[in-house]
Amino acid sequence: MAYYGKCIETVIEQLNKFKPEKDSPEQFLEAASTVLQTLSPQKQAFILEVLSGCLEYQKLLAVVVDAFYVRAGWLCPRADYNLFEVICYLATFQLEELGCQLFCDIVRAQPVDKMHKFLSFFFNPLNLCSWIKDEWSLIYETAHVKENWIDPLMRWQPEVQELIHQLEEAMSNQPPLSKTKAKVTEPKEFNLTVRRPRAIPVPEPVPVVAKSKPIPRSTYQPPKEHQLLEMTKKVNRWKAEERLLKANIGEMRCAVPRSRGEPLTKASKKKLPLRFMPRILKTPKLTFYKPNEVPVKLNTAAILREGSLYQRQVEKELQRVDKLVDGAGDFSEFLEWQKKMQAKDREEELTAGECRRLQGKLSREEAILARQHLTQENKQKADQKKEETAELMQQCAERRLQEERSMKELVEQVTEVQKNVKLAQMKLLKGRRQIVQEVIDESRELLQRRAEAAKEEQKRRCELISQLRALETQPTRKGKLVDLTQIPGYGLEGEMSVVELRERLALLKETQRREEEEKRDQIIQGKRARSQELQNVVEQISLCRAAMGRSAALRCEEKKAQSAAPGMRSPDARVLALQRKIEERGGRAPQQAHRLAAGFGAATRAL
């Protein structure tokens, strides 16, 4: 029993090493035969025969063992998978050669409970004659499975059932495992060091906070700058109204809007009544600041903005004068033409809408006709499909009859071929055994050659190691002389010595320093130029403000003089001449009043 138990253990150990995705069965058997050379020839032959059989019939054995783990052996460990495969192989293929007594000895050498479970599952007549037979028939032919494997297993049923009964008795006679009382662990307290009492911290002095300054009153009061801005806005508006009035009074004749074909007559002059007279708003007396006394500090953006504002005002005034000189007229003809074109566009839109409505009706009628035509075509196609399906069904029935006849002929041929399968299998087994023996002999020769080659390689390595050690014992110069003026000579483009590299780096640093100084000088010059431009703009702004202040002061003085002495003027000859001209041209007064009113209204809208 111990003899065969060790053999089965070696077989299981070799099967555990086999990996089907990496190793081939022939190479694995060669490697196993070399490992088992130390054993006796009888033991070596038995192990190799069982190992080769397990590898050859791997699929048949896997069917039984996998089903055993699923149905009866779910508590058995997976490490015993190869043990059950070996027992299944011995029971199926080697039971007649070994004999019942030797097979029983091999089974008794294994764990009793596992063998009892597996043998009672495998030698169950219901399992053998039902699903095991069906699964094996999927791999091999049914007649071969029944004659060579199922029937012999059924013949050995009495002896195997007696063995199962003996195993059951052995399990019942085994003494139960004594359970020793385990010592109960007693918890012990940790030997921890006692913490020292925490010291009372010294109270920190309360820091004295410096007294904060009170909030200034100016934060809750509007700034004076806003009031000054409002006053300057009112003054500017008053100036604009005054300029507009002067411009309308002294307006040139070419600026009068009229139709191009109609000449200006006295009748047309009388028809233009004066709608309203321009009214100058009364403004409070204001104090004007000189440019140097302005309280608001201007930055660069404000200075440039104010300078561009004055420039735009001058350009607008020049453009207005140029337009008046060119003789701009009214837009009455353009408006009439625009009305005609708009009416024409409306008529075209109405006609286009009517056309779209009629086109929609027409498309609806066409869609109805197309739908009817489509339904008729679909009916015709359906009838054609029905006829084609009927023809196809008839053709399928004829093909099925022909296939059934051919299948019957094939079955008859297969039954004739199966009769000669047994003889072919016997010849195949003999050929395989001869091939295995030849492979074993060749593997031995190869192993001997490899051993000799390994010895020679080991000798050669020893000689090389001795030579290397002899070279290491020779003295060598540790230091190395370095010439900084020498070029390495690696063949690279732009090679240079260390001394040359240092000189070039020094020259490069010097050029970079010069470039930085030049850039710095350019930046300083640009800043000076910008500051000079700003100074020029500030001077222009101060001049404009001074001119505006002087004109305003002169106007105020003239008004005061006129109001102080209204009746002291004596009629002058020029004034009398002007009055006569006004009387002669009395017909133009209404037209002049109308132009004044129109100009004042446009100016107020622009403001």
C-alpha positions as CSV (number, residue, x, y, z in Angstrom):
1,M,0.0,0.0,0.0
2,A,2.8,2.4,0.9
3,Y,4.6,1.5,-2.4
4,Y,1.6,2.4,-4.6
5,G,0.7,5.4,-2.4
6,K,4.2,7.0,-3.2
7,C,3.7,6.3,-6.9
8,I,0.3,8.0,-6.9
9,E,1.8,11.0,-5.0
10,T,4.6,11.4,-7.7
11,V,2.0,11.2,-10.5
12,I,-0.1,13.9,-8.7
13,E,3.0,16.1,-8.2
14,Q,3.9,15.9,-11.9
15,L,0.3,16.7,-13.0
16,N,0.4,19.8,-10.8
17,K,3.4,21.0,-12.7
18,F,1.7,20.5,-16.1
19,K,0.3,23.7,-17.7
20,P,-1.6,23.0,-21.0
21,E,-1.4,26.5,-22.3
22,K,2.4,26.5,-22.2
23,D,3.6,22.8,-22.2
24,S,3.0,20.1,-24.8
25,P,2.4,16.5,-23.5
26,E,5.3,15.0,-25.4
27,Q,7.9,17.5,-24.0
28,F,6.4,17.2,-20.5
29,L,6.7,13.4,-20.6
30,E,10.4,13.7,-21.7
31,A,11.1,16.1,-18.8
32,A,9.3,13.8,-16.3
33,S,11.2,10.7,-17.5
34,T,14.5,12.5,-16.9
35,V,13.4,13.4,-13.4
36,L,12.3,9.8,-12.6
37,Q,15.6,8.2,-13.6
38,T,16.5,7.7,-10.0
39,L,13.5,5.4,-9.4
40,S,13.4,1.7,-10.1
41,P,12.4,0.6,-13.7
42,Q,9.1,-1.0,-12.5
43,K,8.1,2.1,-10.6
44,Q,9.2,4.4,-13.4
45,A,7.2,2.5,-16.0
46,F,4.0,2.5,-13.8
47,I,4.3,6.3,-13.2
48,L,4.9,7.2,-16.8
49,E,2.1,4.9,-18.0
50,V,-0.4,6.5,-15.6
51,L,0.9,10.1,-16.4
52,S,0.6,9.6,-20.1
53,G,-2.9,8.2,-19.8
54,C,-4.1,11.1,-17.7
55,L,-2.7,13.6,-20.2
56,E,-4.2,11.7,-23.2
57,Y,-7.7,11.3,-21.8
58,Q,-7.8,14.7,-20.0
59,K,-11.2,15.6,-21.5
60,L,-12.9,12.4,-20.4
61,L,-11.5,12.6,-16.8
62,A,-12.4,16.3,-16.5
63,V,-16.0,15.6,-17.3
64,V,-16.3,13.3,-14.3
65,V,-14.3,15.3,-11.8
66,D,-15.9,18.6,-12.6
67,A,-19.4,17.0,-12.2
68,F,-18.2,15.5,-8.9
69,Y,-17.2,18.9,-7.5
70,V,-20.5,20.4,-8.6
71,R,-22.9,17.6,-7.3
72,A,-21.2,15.7,-4.4
73,G,-17.8,17.1,-3.6
74,W,-18.4,20.7,-3.0
75,L,-16.7,20.4,0.4
76,C,-13.5,18.8,-1.0
77,P,-10.6,21.1,-1.7
78,R,-9.5,21.9,-5.2
79,A,-6.0,20.7,-4.4
80,D,-7.2,17.1,-4.7
81,Y,-8.4,17.6,-8.3
82,N,-5.5,15.6,-9.8
83,L,-6.0,12.8,-7.2
84,F,-9.6,12.2,-8.4
85,E,-8.4,12.3,-12.0
86,V,-5.8,9.5,-11.3
87,I,-8.3,7.3,-9.5
88,C,-10.8,7.8,-12.3
89,Y,-8.2,6.9,-14.9
90,L,-7.2,3.7,-13.0
91,A,-10.8,2.6,-12.6
92,T,-11.7,3.3,-16.2
93,F,-8.7,2.1,-18.2
94,Q,-6.4,0.1,-15.9
95,L,-8.8,-1.9,-13.6
96,E,-8.5,-5.1,-15.7
97,E,-4.7,-5.0,-15.9
98,L,-4.2,-4.1,-12.2
99,G,-6.8,-6.4,-10.8
100,C,-9.3,-5.8,-8.1
101,Q,-6.9,-6.5,-5.2
102,L,-4.2,-4.1,-6.4
103,F,-6.8,-1.4,-7.1
104,C,-8.3,-1.8,-3.6
105,D,-4.8,-1.4,-2.1
106,I,-4.2,1.8,-4.1
107,V,-7.6,3.2,-3.0
108,R,-7.0,2.3,0.7
109,A,-3.7,4.1,0.6
110,Q,-5.5,7.4,0.0
111,P,-7.8,9.4,2.4
112,V,-10.8,7.3,3.3
113,D,-13.5,9.9,3.3
114,K,-12.5,11.4,-0.1
115,M,-12.3,8.0,-1.8
116,H,-15.7,6.9,-0.4
117,K,-17.3,10.0,-1.8
118,F,-15.7,9.8,-5.2
119,L,-16.2,6.1,-5.8
120,S,-19.9,6.1,-4.6
121,F,-20.5,9.0,-7.1
122,F,-18.5,7.6,-10.0
123,F,-19.7,3.9,-9.8
124,N,-23.4,4.9,-9.3
125,P,-25.2,3.0,-12.1
126,L,-27.6,5.9,-12.8
127,N,-24.7,8.3,-13.4
128,L,-22.7,5.8,-15.6
129,C,-25.6,4.9,-17.8
130,S,-27.1,8.4,-18.2
131,W,-25.1,11.6,-18.3
132,I,-21.5,10.2,-18.2
133,K,-22.2,8.0,-21.2
134,D,-23.8,11.0,-23.0
135,E,-20.9,13.4,-22.3
136,W,-18.3,10.8,-23.3
137,S,-20.2,10.1,-26.5
138,L,-19.8,13.8,-27.5
139,I,-16.0,13.2,-27.5
140,Y,-15.8,9.7,-28.8
141,E,-18.2,7.4,-30.7
142,T,-21.1,6.0,-28.8
143,A,-20.5,2.3,-29.6
144,H,-16.8,2.6,-28.6
145,V,-17.7,4.3,-25.3
146,K,-20.3,1.6,-24.4
147,E,-18.2,-1.5,-25.3
148,N,-14.8,-0.4,-24.0
149,W,-15.6,1.7,-20.9
150,I,-19.2,1.6,-19.7
151,D,-19.7,-2.1,-19.9
152,P,-16.5,-3.1,-18.1
153,L,-17.3,-0.6,-15.3
154,M,-20.8,-2.2,-14.9
155,R,-19.2,-5.6,-14.7
156,W,-16.9,-4.5,-11.9
157,Q,-19.9,-3.1,-9.9
158,P,-20.1,-5.9,-7.2
159,E,-16.4,-5.8,-6.3
160,V,-16.4,-1.9,-6.2
161,Q,-19.6,-1.8,-4.1
162,E,-18.0,-4.1,-1.6
163,L,-14.9,-1.8,-1.5
164,I,-17.2,1.2,-0.9
165,H,-18.9,-0.7,1.9
166,Q,-15.5,-1.4,3.5
167,L,-14.5,2.2,3.3
168,E,-17.8,3.2,5.0
169,E,-17.1,0.8,7.8
170,A,-13.5,2.2,8.2
171,M,-15.0,5.7,8.4
172,S,-17.4,4.6,11.2
173,N,-14.6,2.8,13.1
174,Q,-12.3,5.8,13.2
175,P,-12.1,7.4,16.7
176,P,-13.5,10.9,16.9
177,L,-11.0,13.7,17.2
178,S,-10.5,14.7,20.9
179,K,-11.2,18.3,21.5
180,T,-8.9,19.8,24.1
181,K,-10.2,22.7,26.1
182,A,-8.4,25.8,25.1
183,K,-7.2,28.1,27.7
184,V,-9.3,31.2,28.1
185,T,-7.2,34.3,27.6
186,E,-7.3,36.7,30.6
187,P,-7.0,40.3,29.7
188,K,-4.3,42.3,31.5
189,E,-4.0,46.0,31.9
190,F,-1.4,47.9,30.0
191,N,1.5,49.1,32.1
192,L,1.3,52.7,31.1
193,T,3.2,55.6,32.6
194,V,1.2,58.0,34.6
195,R,0.9,61.4,33.0
196,R,2.2,64.4,34.8
197,P,-0.4,67.0,35.9
198,R,-0.6,69.8,33.4
199,A,0.9,73.1,34.6
200,I,-1.3,76.1,34.8
201,P,-0.3,78.5,32.1
202,V,0.7,82.0,33.0
203,P,-1.9,84.5,31.9
204,E,-0.8,86.6,29.0
205,P,-1.0,90.4,29.3
206,V,-3.9,91.9,27.4
207,P,-2.4,94.0,24.6
208,V,-3.2,97.7,24.6
209,V,-4.9,98.7,21.3
210,A,-4.1,102.1,19.9
211,K,-7.0,104.5,19.8
212,S,-8.3,104.7,16.2
213,K,-8.9,107.9,14.5
214,P,-12.6,109.0,14.1
215,I,-14.2,108.7,10.7
216,P,-13.9,112.0,8.8
217,R,-17.1,113.9,8.0
218,S,-16.2,114.1,4.3
219,T,-17.1,110.4,3.9
220,Y,-20.8,111.1,4.5
221,Q,-20.9,114.4,2.4
222,P,-20.8,114.7,-1.4
223,P,-17.5,116.0,-2.7
224,K,-17.1,119.6,-3.9
225,E,-15.9,118.4,-7.3
226,H,-19.4,117.2,-8.2
227,Q,-20.9,120.6,-7.5
228,L,-18.2,122.3,-9.6
229,L,-18.9,119.9,-12.4
230,E,-22.6,120.6,-12.3
231,M,-21.9,124.4,-12.4
232,T,-19.5,124.0,-15.3
233,K,-22.1,122.0,-17.2
234,K,-24.7,124.7,-16.8
235,V,-22.2,127.3,-17.9
236,N,-21.2,125.3,-21.0
237,R,-24.9,124.8,-21.9
238,W,-25.5,128.6,-21.7
239,K,-22.4,129.2,-23.9
240,A,-23.7,126.7,-26.5
241,E,-27.2,128.4,-26.6
242,E,-25.5,131.7,-27.1
243,R,-23.3,130.5,-29.9
244,L,-26.3,128.9,-31.6
245,L,-28.3,132.1,-31.5
246,K,-25.3,134.1,-33.0
247,A,-24.8,131.5,-35.8
248,N,-28.5,131.5,-36.7
249,I,-28.6,135.3,-36.9
250,G,-25.5,135.5,-39.1
251,E,-26.4,132.5,-41.2
252,M,-25.4,132.6,-44.9
253,R,-27.9,132.6,-47.7
254,C,-26.6,129.2,-49.1
255,A,-27.6,127.4,-45.9
256,V,-31.4,128.1,-46.5
257,P,-33.1,124.7,-47.3
258,R,-35.6,124.9,-50.3
259,S,-36.6,122.8,-53.3
260,R,-34.2,123.0,-56.3
261,G,-36.7,124.1,-58.9
262,E,-38.7,126.6,-56.9
263,P,-37.2,130.2,-56.6
264,L,-37.5,132.1,-53.4
265,T,-40.3,134.8,-53.7
266,K,-41.8,137.3,-51.4
267,A,-45.1,135.4,-51.2
268,S,-43.3,132.3,-50.0
269,K,-41.5,134.4,-47.5
270,K,-44.7,135.8,-46.0
271,K,-46.2,132.3,-45.6
272,L,-43.5,131.2,-43.1
273,P,-44.6,132.5,-39.7
274,L,-42.4,132.5,-36.7
275,R,-43.3,129.5,-34.6
276,F,-41.4,130.4,-31.5
277,M,-38.5,132.7,-30.6
278,P,-35.3,131.3,-29.1
279,R,-35.1,131.8,-25.4
280,I,-31.9,132.1,-23.5
281,L,-31.9,130.5,-20.1
282,K,-31.0,132.6,-17.1
283,T,-28.0,131.1,-15.3
284,P,-26.6,132.0,-11.9
285,K,-23.4,133.9,-11.6
286,L,-20.4,131.6,-11.6
287,T,-16.8,131.9,-10.6
288,F,-14.4,130.8,-13.4
289,Y,-11.2,129.2,-12.4
290,K,-7.9,129.7,-14.2
291,P,-6.2,126.6,-15.6
292,N,-3.6,126.6,-12.9
293,E,-6.3,126.9,-10.1
294,V,-8.4,123.8,-11.1
295,P,-8.8,121.7,-7.9
296,V,-9.1,118.4,-9.8
297,K,-5.8,116.6,-10.6
298,L,-5.7,115.2,-14.1
299,N,-3.8,112.1,-15.0
300,T,-2.4,111.1,-18.4
301,A,-5.6,109.6,-19.8
302,A,-7.7,112.6,-18.7
303,I,-5.2,115.0,-20.4
304,L,-5.3,113.1,-23.7
305,R,-9.0,112.7,-23.5
306,E,-9.6,116.4,-23.1
307,G,-7.1,117.3,-25.9
308,S,-8.9,114.9,-28.3
309,L,-12.2,116.4,-27.3
310,Y,-11.1,119.9,-28.3
311,Q,-9.7,118.6,-31.6
312,R,-12.9,116.8,-32.5
313,Q,-14.9,120.0,-31.8
314,V,-12.7,122.0,-34.2
315,E,-13.0,119.3,-36.9
316,K,-16.9,119.2,-36.6
317,E,-17.1,123.0,-36.9
318,L,-15.0,122.9,-40.1
319,Q,-17.1,120.1,-41.6
320,R,-20.3,122.1,-40.9
321,V,-18.9,125.2,-42.6
322,D,-17.8,123.2,-45.7
323,K,-21.2,121.6,-46.1
324,L,-22.9,125.0,-45.9
325,V,-20.5,126.4,-48.5
326,D,-21.3,123.5,-50.9
327,G,-25.0,124.3,-50.7
328,A,-26.8,121.4,-49.0
329,G,-30.5,121.1,-49.9
330,D,-33.6,119.4,-48.5
331,F,-34.7,115.7,-48.8
332,S,-38.3,116.1,-50.1
333,E,-37.6,114.5,-53.5
334,F,-35.8,111.6,-51.9
335,L,-38.7,111.0,-49.4
336,E,-41.3,111.0,-52.3
337,W,-39.2,108.5,-54.2
338,Q,-38.8,106.4,-51.0
339,K,-42.6,106.3,-50.5
340,K,-43.1,105.2,-54.1
341,M,-40.6,102.4,-53.8
342,Q,-42.1,101.3,-50.5
343,A,-45.6,101.1,-52.1
344,K,-44.1,99.1,-55.0
345,D,-42.4,96.7,-52.5
346,R,-45.7,96.2,-50.7
347,E,-47.5,95.3,-53.9
348,E,-44.8,92.9,-54.8
349,E,-45.0,91.3,-51.3
350,L,-48.8,90.8,-51.7
351,T,-48.4,89.2,-55.1
352,A,-45.7,87.0,-53.8
353,G,-47.9,85.9,-50.9
354,E,-50.8,85.1,-53.2
355,C,-48.4,83.1,-55.4
356,R,-47.1,81.1,-52.3
357,R,-50.7,80.4,-51.3
358,L,-51.6,79.0,-54.7
359,Q,-48.4,77.0,-54.9
360,G,-49.3,75.4,-51.5
361,K,-52.7,74.4,-52.8
362,L,-51.1,72.9,-55.9
363,S,-48.5,71.0,-53.9
364,R,-51.3,69.6,-51.7
365,E,-53.2,68.2,-54.7
366,E,-50.0,66.8,-56.1
367,A,-49.2,65.1,-52.8
368,I,-52.7,63.4,-52.7
369,L,-52.2,62.1,-56.2
370,A,-48.6,60.8,-55.4
371,R,-50.0,59.1,-52.2
372,Q,-52.6,57.2,-54.3
373,H,-50.0,56.2,-56.9
374,L,-47.7,55.0,-54.1
375,T,-50.5,52.8,-52.5
376,Q,-51.2,51.2,-55.9
377,E,-47.4,50.4,-56.4
378,N,-47.2,49.0,-52.9
379,K,-50.2,46.6,-53.6
380,Q,-48.5,45.4,-56.8
381,K,-45.2,44.8,-54.9
382,A,-47.0,42.9,-52.2
383,D,-48.7,40.6,-54.7
384,Q,-45.3,40.0,-56.4
385,K,-43.7,39.2,-53.0
386,K,-46.4,36.7,-52.2
387,E,-45.9,34.9,-55.5
388,E,-42.1,34.8,-54.9
389,T,-42.5,33.5,-51.4
390,A,-44.7,30.7,-52.6
391,E,-42.1,29.7,-55.2
392,L,-39.4,29.8,-52.6
393,M,-41.4,27.6,-50.2
394,Q,-41.8,25.0,-52.9
395,Q,-38.1,25.0,-53.7
396,C,-37.2,24.7,-49.9
397,A,-39.5,21.6,-49.6
398,E,-37.7,20.0,-52.6
399,R,-34.3,20.7,-51.1
400,R,-35.3,19.2,-47.7
401,L,-36.3,15.9,-49.5
402,Q,-32.9,15.8,-51.2
403,E,-31.1,16.5,-48.0
404,E,-32.9,13.7,-46.1
405,R,-32.0,11.2,-48.9
406,S,-28.3,12.3,-48.7
407,M,-28.3,12.0,-44.9
408,K,-29.6,8.4,-45.1
409,E,-26.8,7.5,-47.5
410,L,-24.2,9.1,-45.2
411,V,-25.5,7.2,-42.1
412,E,-25.1,3.9,-44.0
413,Q,-21.5,4.8,-45.0
414,V,-20.6,5.8,-41.4
415,T,-21.9,2.5,-40.0
416,E,-19.7,0.6,-42.5
417,V,-16.7,2.7,-41.5
418,Q,-17.2,2.2,-37.8
419,K,-16.7,-1.6,-38.1
420,N,-13.0,-1.1,-39.1
421,V,-12.3,1.5,-36.2
422,K,-11.3,-1.1,-33.6
423,L,-8.5,-2.5,-35.7
424,A,-7.2,1.0,-36.5
425,Q,-7.2,1.9,-32.9
426,M,-5.1,-1.2,-31.9
427,K,-2.6,-0.4,-34.6
428,L,-2.5,3.3,-33.4
429,L,-1.8,2.3,-29.8
430,K,1.1,0.0,-30.8
431,G,2.6,2.8,-32.9
432,R,2.3,5.3,-30.1
433,R,4.0,3.0,-27.6
434,Q,6.9,2.5,-30.0
435,I,7.1,6.3,-30.6
436,V,7.2,6.9,-26.8
437,Q,10.0,4.4,-26.3
438,E,12.0,6.0,-29.1
439,V,11.4,9.5,-27.6
440,I,12.6,8.3,-24.2
441,D,15.9,7.0,-25.7
442,E,16.5,10.1,-27.6
443,S,15.9,12.3,-24.6
444,R,18.4,10.3,-22.6
445,E,21.1,10.8,-25.2
446,L,20.2,14.5,-25.4
447,L,20.5,14.9,-21.6
448,Q,24.0,13.2,-21.6
449,R,25.1,15.6,-24.4
450,R,23.8,18.6,-22.4
451,A,25.6,17.4,-19.3
452,E,28.9,17.1,-21.2
453,A,28.4,20.6,-22.8
454,A,27.6,22.1,-19.4
455,K,30.9,20.7,-18.0
456,E,32.9,22.1,-20.8
457,E,31.2,25.5,-20.4
458,Q,31.9,25.4,-16.7
459,K,35.6,24.8,-17.3
460,R,35.8,27.7,-19.8
461,R,34.1,30.0,-17.3
462,C,36.6,29.1,-14.6
463,E,39.5,29.9,-16.9
464,L,38.0,33.3,-17.8
465,I,37.4,34.1,-14.1
466,S,41.1,33.2,-13.3
467,Q,42.3,35.5,-16.2
468,L,40.1,38.4,-15.0
469,R,41.3,38.0,-11.5
470,A,44.9,38.1,-12.7
471,L,44.2,41.3,-14.7
472,E,42.6,42.9,-11.6
473,T,45.7,42.3,-9.5
474,Q,47.9,44.3,-11.9
475,P,48.6,47.9,-10.8
476,T,46.7,50.7,-12.7
477,R,47.1,54.4,-12.7
478,K,44.2,56.0,-10.9
479,G,44.8,59.6,-11.8
480,K,44.2,61.1,-15.2
481,L,45.8,64.1,-16.8
482,V,43.4,66.6,-18.3
483,D,44.5,69.2,-20.9
484,L,42.0,72.1,-21.0
485,T,43.3,73.4,-24.3
486,Q,42.9,70.1,-26.2
487,I,39.8,69.4,-28.4
488,P,38.1,66.0,-27.5
489,G,38.0,64.8,-31.1
490,Y,34.7,63.0,-31.1
491,G,33.9,64.1,-34.6
492,L,31.0,66.4,-33.7
493,E,30.2,69.7,-35.4
494,G,31.5,72.8,-33.5
495,E,33.9,70.9,-31.1
496,M,36.1,73.2,-29.0
497,S,38.4,73.0,-25.9
498,V,37.4,74.1,-22.4
499,V,39.5,77.3,-22.6
500,E,37.9,78.3,-25.9
501,L,34.4,77.6,-24.5
502,R,35.1,79.9,-21.5
503,E,36.3,82.7,-23.7
504,R,33.3,82.5,-25.9
505,L,31.0,82.5,-22.9
506,A,32.7,85.7,-21.6
507,L,32.2,87.4,-25.0
508,L,28.6,86.3,-25.1
509,K,28.0,87.8,-21.6
510,E,29.6,91.0,-22.7
511,T,27.3,91.3,-25.8
512,Q,24.2,90.6,-23.7
513,R,25.3,93.3,-21.2
514,R,25.7,95.8,-24.1
515,E,22.2,94.9,-25.6
516,E,20.6,95.4,-22.2
517,E,22.2,98.9,-21.8
518,E,21.0,99.9,-25.3
519,K,17.4,98.7,-24.5
520,R,17.5,100.6,-21.3
521,D,18.6,103.9,-23.1
522,Q,15.8,103.4,-25.7
523,I,13.2,103.0,-22.9
524,I,14.4,106.1,-21.2
525,Q,14.3,108.1,-24.4
526,G,10.7,106.9,-25.2
527,K,9.6,107.9,-21.7
528,R,11.1,111.4,-22.2
529,A,9.3,111.8,-25.6
530,R,5.9,110.8,-24.1
531,S,6.4,113.2,-21.2
532,Q,7.2,116.0,-23.7
533,E,4.0,115.2,-25.7
534,L,1.9,115.3,-22.6
535,Q,3.4,118.7,-21.6
536,N,2.5,120.1,-25.1
537,V,-1.1,118.8,-24.8
538,V,-1.4,120.4,-21.3
539,E,-0.2,123.7,-22.7
540,Q,-2.8,123.5,-25.5
541,I,-5.6,122.7,-23.0
542,S,-4.6,125.6,-20.8
543,L,-4.6,128.0,-23.8
544,C,-8.1,126.8,-24.8
545,R,-9.4,127.2,-21.3
546,A,-7.9,130.7,-21.0
547,A,-9.4,131.7,-24.3
548,M,-12.9,130.4,-23.2
549,G,-12.6,132.2,-19.9
550,R,-11.6,135.5,-21.5
551,S,-14.5,135.3,-24.0
552,A,-17.0,134.6,-21.2
553,A,-15.6,137.6,-19.2
554,L,-15.9,139.9,-22.2
555,R,-19.5,138.9,-22.8
556,C,-20.4,139.5,-19.1
557,E,-18.9,143.0,-19.2
558,E,-20.7,143.9,-22.4
559,K,-24.0,142.8,-20.9
560,K,-23.4,144.9,-17.8
561,A,-22.6,148.0,-19.8
562,Q,-25.7,147.6,-22.0
563,S,-27.9,147.1,-18.9
564,A,-26.3,150.1,-17.1
565,A,-26.8,152.7,-19.9
566,P,-29.6,151.6,-22.3
567,G,-30.8,155.1,-23.4
568,M,-27.6,157.0,-23.8
569,R,-26.8,155.7,-27.3
570,S,-27.3,158.1,-30.2
571,P,-28.5,156.8,-33.6
572,D,-25.6,156.2,-35.9
573,A,-25.7,156.6,-39.7
574,R,-24.8,153.0,-40.2
575,V,-27.6,151.9,-37.9
576,L,-30.1,154.1,-39.9
577,A,-28.9,152.6,-43.2
578,L,-29.4,149.1,-41.8
579,Q,-32.9,150.0,-40.7
580,R,-33.8,151.2,-44.2
581,K,-32.5,148.0,-45.7
582,I,-34.5,145.9,-43.2
583,E,-37.7,147.9,-44.2
584,E,-36.9,147.2,-47.8
585,R,-36.4,143.6,-47.2
586,G,-39.4,143.2,-44.9
587,G,-40.7,140.2,-46.8
588,R,-37.7,138.2,-45.8
589,A,-38.4,138.5,-42.0
590,P,-40.8,135.6,-41.7
591,Q,-38.4,133.3,-43.5
592,Q,-35.5,134.4,-41.3
593,A,-37.6,133.8,-38.2
594,H,-38.5,130.3,-39.4
595,R,-34.9,129.5,-40.1
596,L,-34.0,130.6,-36.6
597,A,-36.7,128.5,-35.0
598,A,-35.7,125.4,-37.0
599,G,-32.0,125.8,-36.1
600,F,-32.7,126.3,-32.4
601,G,-34.9,123.2,-32.3
602,A,-32.2,121.1,-34.0
603,A,-29.5,122.4,-31.5
604,T,-31.7,121.6,-28.5
605,R,-32.3,118.0,-29.8
606,A,-28.6,117.5,-30.3
607,L,-27.8,118.7,-26.8
